[in-house]
Amino acid sequence: MILLVPELLVMPLMFSMIGTGDYWVAVIGMSLATVPHSMYYAAMAGIMAKSFPASIRYTGISVAYQVSSTVFAGTTPMVGEYLLQTTGSIVSVIVLSIAYVLVTIVSALLLLRKSAAYGAQYASTDSFHEDSAEKQELSSDGSAGTGALASRERV
């Protein structure tokens, strides 16, 4: 996940800018940090879609998203505040954010490996990957049909 590498640079910058205590500097820092995160997040949707068969895709993605959001996003403010109060330095929060990015990189690479292995298998169950022979099947009236869709339209 090369899209996550910029976060390793931007996250420390963002937290350093927040640490200045200046409102507008903090806003700029947070705005900068959203750019690489948005790029990664957009690519992740396609990767996750290929990680589950069509019959459970929505549930699989939803459960994975909700559990990871609860575990990481739900606890990050508390852990970050604890580290900040304990160490008295924003550096500990920067280290936490870098650790989260590294966990995400490892997880995304494992998910890419899984989706590559299962993607071809699941593609055969996708409604988007109908058999090309089925697409060329002629309906009873002689026009080109699209398999099950053409059968439903004739009824």
C-alpha positions as CSV (number, residue, x, y, z in Angstrom):
1,M,0.0,0.0,0.0
2,I,2.2,2.7,-1.3
3,L,-0.6,5.2,-0.7
4,L,0.0,4.9,3.1
5,V,3.7,5.8,2.9
6,P,3.0,9.6,2.7
7,E,1.1,9.2,6.0
8,L,4.3,8.2,7.7
9,L,5.6,11.7,6.8
10,V,2.4,13.7,7.1
11,M,1.2,12.4,10.5
12,P,4.2,13.6,12.4
13,L,3.9,17.0,10.6
14,M,0.2,17.2,11.5
15,F,0.8,16.4,15.2
16,S,3.7,18.8,15.4
17,M,1.5,21.5,13.9
18,I,-1.3,20.7,16.4
19,G,1.4,20.9,19.2
20,T,2.0,24.6,18.3
21,G,-1.3,25.5,19.9
22,D,-2.1,27.8,17.1
23,Y,-5.6,27.1,15.7
24,W,-5.0,27.9,12.1
25,V,-1.7,26.0,12.0
26,A,-3.5,23.0,13.5
27,V,-6.2,23.2,10.9
28,I,-3.7,23.3,8.1
29,G,-1.9,20.3,9.6
30,M,-5.1,18.3,9.8
31,S,-6.1,19.3,6.3
32,L,-2.8,18.2,4.9
33,A,-3.1,14.8,6.7
34,T,-6.4,14.1,5.0
35,V,-5.0,14.0,1.5
36,P,-3.0,10.7,1.7
37,H,-5.6,9.2,4.0
38,S,-8.3,9.9,1.4
39,M,-6.2,8.3,-1.4
40,Y,-5.7,5.2,0.6
41,Y,-9.3,5.0,1.7
42,A,-10.6,5.2,-1.9
43,A,-8.3,2.4,-3.0
44,M,-9.3,0.2,0.0
45,A,-12.9,-0.1,-1.0
46,G,-12.0,-2.0,-4.2
47,I,-9.6,-4.2,-2.3
48,M,-12.1,-5.1,0.4
49,A,-14.8,-5.8,-2.2
50,K,-12.6,-8.5,-3.7
51,S,-11.9,-10.0,-0.3
52,F,-15.4,-11.4,0.2
53,P,-17.7,-13.5,-2.0
54,A,-20.7,-11.6,-3.3
55,S,-23.2,-13.4,-1.1
56,I,-21.6,-12.0,2.1
57,R,-19.7,-9.0,0.7
58,Y,-21.7,-6.2,2.3
59,T,-21.7,-7.9,5.7
60,G,-18.0,-8.8,5.6
61,I,-17.0,-5.3,4.7
62,S,-19.3,-3.8,7.3
63,V,-18.2,-6.0,10.2
64,A,-14.6,-5.5,9.3
65,Y,-15.0,-1.7,9.2
66,Q,-17.1,-1.5,12.3
67,V,-14.8,-3.6,14.5
68,S,-11.7,-1.9,13.3
69,S,-13.3,1.5,13.8
70,T,-14.4,0.6,17.3
71,V,-11.0,-0.9,18.3
72,F,-8.8,1.8,16.8
73,A,-10.7,5.0,16.1
74,G,-12.8,4.5,19.3
75,T,-9.8,4.2,21.6
76,T,-7.3,6.4,19.9
77,P,-8.3,9.7,21.5
78,M,-8.2,8.1,25.0
79,V,-4.8,6.4,24.3
80,G,-3.4,9.6,22.8
81,E,-4.6,11.7,25.7
82,Y,-3.1,9.2,28.2
83,L,0.2,9.3,26.3
84,L,0.2,13.1,26.2
85,Q,-0.6,13.4,29.9
86,T,1.9,10.7,30.9
87,T,4.9,11.8,28.8
88,G,4.0,15.5,28.5
89,S,5.1,15.4,24.9
90,I,3.4,15.2,21.5
91,V,6.1,12.9,20.3
92,S,4.4,9.9,22.1
93,V,1.2,10.6,20.1
94,I,3.3,10.8,16.9
95,V,4.8,7.4,17.6
96,L,1.3,6.0,18.3
97,S,0.0,7.4,14.9
98,I,3.0,5.9,13.1
99,A,2.4,2.6,14.8
100,Y,-1.2,2.7,13.6
101,V,-0.1,3.4,10.0
102,L,2.4,0.5,10.2
103,V,-0.3,-1.8,11.4
104,T,-2.5,-0.6,8.6
105,I,0.2,-1.2,6.0
106,V,0.8,-4.7,7.2
107,S,-3.0,-5.4,7.3
108,A,-3.5,-3.9,3.8
109,L,-0.7,-6.0,2.4
110,L,-2.1,-9.2,3.9
111,L,-5.6,-8.2,2.6
112,L,-4.1,-7.6,-0.9
113,R,-2.6,-11.1,-0.8
114,K,-5.9,-12.6,0.3
115,S,-8.0,-10.7,-2.3
116,A,-5.6,-11.7,-5.0
117,A,-6.0,-15.4,-4.0
118,Y,-9.7,-15.3,-3.7
119,G,-10.5,-12.5,-6.2
120,A,-10.6,-14.8,-9.2
121,Q,-12.7,-17.4,-7.3
122,Y,-15.2,-14.8,-6.2
123,A,-15.4,-13.2,-9.6
124,S,-17.2,-16.2,-10.9
125,T,-20.0,-15.5,-8.4
126,D,-20.3,-11.8,-9.1
127,S,-23.2,-10.5,-11.1
128,F,-20.7,-8.3,-12.9
129,H,-18.7,-11.2,-14.3
130,E,-21.3,-13.2,-16.3
131,D,-20.0,-15.8,-18.5
132,S,-19.4,-14.3,-22.0
133,A,-21.1,-17.3,-23.6
134,E,-24.2,-16.6,-21.6
135,K,-24.1,-13.0,-22.7
136,Q,-24.1,-14.0,-26.3
137,E,-27.0,-16.5,-25.9
138,L,-29.8,-15.8,-28.2
139,S,-33.3,-15.3,-26.8
140,S,-36.3,-17.0,-28.3
141,D,-37.1,-14.0,-30.5
142,G,-33.7,-14.1,-32.1
143,S,-32.2,-11.0,-30.5
144,A,-29.1,-11.1,-28.4
145,G,-29.9,-11.8,-24.8
146,T,-28.0,-11.5,-21.6
147,G,-28.7,-14.8,-20.0
148,A,-30.8,-14.6,-16.8
149,L,-31.8,-11.0,-17.5
150,A,-33.2,-11.8,-20.9
151,S,-35.1,-14.8,-19.5
152,R,-36.7,-12.5,-16.8
153,E,-37.6,-9.9,-19.4
154,R,-39.4,-12.6,-21.6
155,V,-41.6,-13.7,-18.7
